Amino acid sequence: MPETKEVTDVLGLAPYGEALNTLAKGMLEGAGAFLSRICLPASEEFGLLLKDKVSNWRKQNAVNITLMAKEITDAKDYGENIHAHPRLVMKIMDEGSWSDSIEIQKMWAGLLASSCTMTGKDESNLLFINILSKLTSAEAKLINYFADKCEKKLSQCGLIQSEWFSPSLEELYQVSDLENHEQLDVVLDHLRSIELLWQNSGFQSDAQDLVAHIGVSALALNLFARCNGWNGSVNDFYKLQKEAVEAEGQQASTAVSANAPPLVP
């Protein structure tokens, strides 16, 4: 039986070891140990790629993401025997390391944590990795806010959907850090174009008042759950019960609030 080779420098930072203080070195070792555990057998190649092609700034961002992911898996008591598909780990580190925003790094960490399974064969997070990589920081912050704030329910066939709501301009500015409604309009248009918001979401050009109607898609609700480290049923993440659907009886599942655009989600 071939001897298993232990990989200790997954992040490729050994040459910088003496220049690091004790705390930083401990962080790097912890991150490397976690990645080595979850992404074998490709962990050595992963470390070499980082060593050769990733700047120190991106390495630190990758370390932050990894340690956040470890905190999530530890808190959920996943145990030691979890693995993530190397393809997912590589893409998360490659894309996520470009952001130094703690909020965005937490989203990447959540995707890394939710990529971990007992078999390491689940590639379903590839969809959400690709979506998150397309978002600006402002867009990611808005999707987090929308998915958290909107009312959720189950359709009569048990699929998750949201209710329309209309956040104030002040809320949108504060959450996104954008400065004017023209920037917001572009951002909301993009979120709608990639189907994180329902059709007709955003500002209505023919309205007298500048009000944003927001309908959060099921895709966005699933993205939010995965970015929080959840890889189970999205209905369980939002604590939605089938009984609530049955209690609605024969109410039309396409009904929307009176002030919302006439749209079937």
Secondary structure as UniProt FT lines:
FT   TURN            10..11
FT   HELIX           14..19
FT   HELIX           22..38
FT   TURN            40..41
FT   HELIX           43..53
FT   HELIX           56..75
FT   TURN            76..77
FT   HELIX           86..96
FT   TURN            97..98
FT   HELIX           102..114
FT   HELIX           125..133
FT   HELIX           137..149
FT   STRAND          152..154
FT   TURN            156..157
FT   STRAND          160..162
FT   HELIX           169..176
FT   HELIX           181..193
FT   TURN            194..195
FT   TURN            199..200
FT   STRAND          202..203
FT   TURN            205..206
FT   STRAND          212..214
FT   HELIX           218..226
FT   TURN            227..229
FT   HELIX           234..237
FT   TURN            238..239
FT   HELIX           242..247
FT   TURN            248..250
FT   TURN            253..254
FT   TURN            258..259
//
